Amino acid sequence: MPVLRPHVLVPVVLSIALAPASSAQTIEDLRNQLRSELVQDQFSGSIVTLILLSNELELSGINYELDDEVGTEITALVLPFNYTFHPFEDERTGLYTEGVIGTSSMDQSGPDLFNGDLPGGETAFNTEWRTFGGLLGAGPERHLSEEISVAAIGQVGLSYLENRAIYEGPGADLSSQLFDGLLFNWDAWAVTYGVAARLRWWRALGSGRSIEFTSRYDVRWTDAFDVEDEVQDFLTKSELTTFRLQYRALTGLRMGRYPIGWRTHAGLSWVLASETADPFGLIEVGGGLDLLTQRDLPYVDGLTAGGALFLGDGVAGWTVGVGIVL
């Protein structure tokens, strides 16, 4: 799973941080060298992973733990929605809308940023990468039959990005002079735009039971602006492919006059976060309960609560959340 990887840059950081012991380079010289290395590595483009999580259209919360040496923990809290309006005379054609507002963060820490290779300059660090933003999408949806519909969607979004880092130890001052505003402790904005295609198949099985399959393919471009340094400036293309199968039924229970349903689902996501990142896949299995309010509230079919488990290459996670069914 591609995420921000400051630990991968440690060899580069070390060569720069150790240079003053054997040369007359100034801090600004070292920062210029670091800037060049980070731009060449396209470091800032990996931030797109967090933006994608904060723009997640299917889940209300995500928690990941990565198996790495810096204790990477990723969380996201999002509020997604989708709804199809029927403003046209032809009932088979609708206007599909979707959107999300959310935030995601990644925490990393370690006992020594220089991994023991700078005697007398040991620096413990704790850093948090965070995004806040939203995404809106809309486009025509066509019902090919009573059970099958397809939609073409245009999307646009806006995100705020920031990093905050704390250094402790003998090398804290040096680390702050070298890394602040480049690798750590900066903020920027990014705009997202893209297109998506969505296929939905749904079938009623009788007695309150149904089965639904959805798949979609998204292509998004994320363009940073209002950056503090060219290191944080990026334009990346992301591709997301999602498949999801869901089964719903009634529990036979009620809350007042409202029936309670249950559901289970399985999904597969395949993500290419940027042109320089390796693609990664996630398997998702989950379920939940639905309170079917039968549109007593405008546009609302019910209230839902549930959770899921995720598994991928070197990453495991879970999600729980509540929402509304439109």
N, C-alpha and C positions, 0 to 999 in steps of 0.2 A: 504494500500500500504506500503510494508516494506521499510523504509528509515533509515538513521542514526538517532539515537534517544538519544542524550546526555541528554535530559530532563527526559527520563525514568530512567537514572542512577543517578538522583539527590539524592535519598535517600542513595545510596551507597556513593556518593561523600560527602554528608553531614556527615555521620558517620566517614569518614576519616578526613575531614577537621576540625571537632570539637574535634577530639581526643587529640590534643596538650593541650587543656584546662584542661584535666583530667588525662593525662599520660605523661610519659617521652619519648614517641616515637619521633624519628627523622623524618625529611622529607623523608629520604630514606626508613624508615620503612613504612611510609604512602604510598609512591609510590609503594612499594612492595605489600602492601595490595590492593591498587587500581589495580595494574597489575593483581593480582590474580582474583579479581572480574571481570575485563574486559575480561580476557581470558575465565573464566567460563561462562560469558554471551555471548561469541562468538560475541562480539561487532563488530570486524573488518569485519566479514562476511557480515554484512549488506551493506558494501561498494559496493558489487556486483551489487546492484540496479543501482548505477550510471554507472558502467561499462556496464551493459546491455543497458542503455539509450544511451551511447556514441557509442554503436555498433548496434544501431537500423537500420534495413535494409529496412524499408518501408517509413520512414519520413525524412524530411530535417531539421526540427526544432520542439522542444517541449517546452511547458511552463506549469508547474503545480503549483498550490497553494494548500497547505494542510490546513485543518481545525484543527490547533493545537495551543498550547500556546506559541510557539517560532517563529511564523511567517515563517514557512518553505516555501521557494520558490525554485523550481527546473527548470532549463533550460538545453536544449541540442541543439547543432548545429552539424548536421551530413551531410555527402555527400555520399549517398549510390549509388550503381550501380549493375546491373545484366545483363548478356548477355549469349546467348547460341551459341557456335561455332559448326560447322558441319565438323569436320576433317575426318569423316569416310565415307566409300562408302555407307553404309546403311543410308539413309537420315532420317530414323526414330530414329536414335541414335545420340545424340549430347553431347557436353561437356558444362554443365551448370557452369557458374562462377558468383560469387557475391563478393561484398566487401563494406567496409565503412571505412571512417576516420571521427573522430568526437571528440567532447569535451562536457562534461556535468558538471554542478555545482549545488550545493545546498547551499543556504544561510539560516542561522538561527541566531537569536539574542534575547536577553532578558535583562530586567532591573537588574536582580540579579541572577547570576549563583547558589547562595545558597538559593534562594527563600525566603529570609528574615530570615532564621534560623541561621545565623551567625552574630549576632549584632556586628557592628564595622568592619565587613569584607565584606560588600556588594560589589559585583563585577558585573558590567554590562559587557556583552560579545557580540561579533559579530564574527561569524565564517563562513568560506566558505570551503566546500569540493569540490574538482575538480578532474576530470579525463581527460586525453588526450590519444587517442589510435586509433587502427584500427583493422579490422577483415577481413580475406580473406577466401573464401570458393570455392570449386570446386567439381564436381562429374558428373557421367553419368546421362544424361536425356534421357528418352525413351518415344517416342510418341506411345501411345496405339491405337490412332485413330487420325483423323484430328483435333479433338477437345480436346483430353485429353492427358496430359503428366505427367510423374512422374519423380522425380529426387532424388538421394541419394547424400548427400553433406558432405564432411569433412571440418572442419573449424579450423583455428588457428589465434590467435590475440595477441596483446601486448598493455598494458596500463600503463601509469604513473599516480600515485595517489598522492595527496597532501592535507594537511589541513593547513589553516592559521587562527589564532584566535587572537583577540585583546581584552585585558581586561582593564577596567577602574574602578576606585573606590578604597576605602581603602584596599580591599582584592586582588588587582591586583597582587602584588608581590607573595603572598601566592599561588594564582591560577596558576601563571606561574611556580613556583617551583613544584607544585603538578602535573599539567596536561601536561605540555609541553613534547613532545616526547612520550607520552602515549595516551592520549585522544585527544589532540590538538597539532598543530604545528609539523608535521612530514611529511615524504614522503616515497614512496615505489614504486615498480614495480610489475606487475602481468602479467602472461601469461594465455591466454584462449585457450582451445581446445575442440572440440566437434563434433557432427554429427547432421544431420538434414534430414528430409524427406519432400518433397514438392510435392503437387498435384495441377495441374492447369487445369481448364476446360474453354474453350473459344468458343463462337459461334457468327458468323456474322449474323446479323438480316436484312441486306440489307439497302441501302441508307445511307451508312456510319455509321450505328449503330452496336453496338456489346455489348455483355455481357460477363463478365469474373468472375470466382470464383477461388480463390486460398486458400489453407490451407497448414499449415506446422507445424511440431513439431520439436523443437530443444532441445537437451540436451547438456549443456556446463559445463565444469569444469574450475574454475578460481583459479590459484595457485599464491600466492604472493611470491615475493623474493626480495632481497636487501632491507629488512625492517630495520627500526631503532630499533625496539623492538619486542619481541615476541607477544605483544598485536596486532600488525598489521599483523602478520603471519596467513594466513588462506588458506584452500583448500575447496572450496564449489562447490556443484553441483546445477545447475539451470535448470529449465524446462520451456519452452515457447510453448504455443499452440496458433495459430493465424488462424482466418477465416476472409476472406475479399471478398465482392461482389461489383463489379464495373460495371457501365453502361456508355457507350460512344456514342455520336452522334455528328453530324455536326451542327453548328450554322447557316450555310448559308452565313456567312461572310468570307471575305478574307483579308489577309494582303499582298498586292502585289499579287503574284500568288499562295500564300500558303493558303489553307483553314484553318479555325479556328474551332476547335471542343470544345465540353464541356463534362464534366464527373461528375458523382456523385458516392459516394461509402459509404458503411457502413461496419464496422468491429467489431470484438470481439477478445480481447486478454486475455489469462489466463496465469499468471506468478507465478511460484514458484521460488523466487530469491535465496533461500538457504534452506538447510534441516531444519533449526531452524525457518524459517520465515513462516508466514501465507501466503497462496496463495491469490492473488488479481486479480480482473478482471477489464478491461477497455472497455467501449463501445465507438466507434469512428464513427462520421458521418461527411462527408465533400464533397468537390467538387473542380472544377477548370476549367481552360481553357488550350487548347493545340494548339500550332502552328505546323501544320503538314508540315515539311520541305521535306518529301518524299525522304529522303536519299541523298539530294544534298550535305550534309556533310557526310563523311565516317562513317558508322555504326550508324548514328543518324537518327531516324525516326521523331523526332520533339522536340520542347521545351515546357515546361509545367510550370504552376504556379497555386497554389491552397492553400487550407487551410482546417482545420478540427477542430471539437470540441471533447473533451474527457470527460467522466464522469465515476467515479468509487466510491467506498466506501470511503467517506471522502476526496476525491480528485476531482478537476475539472481542466481542462486545455484546451489549444488551440495550434495550430500550423499553420504557414504559411511558404511557401517556393517556390523555383523555382528549376527546374532540366531539365534533358534531357531524352528523350525516346529512348532507344536503341532497 
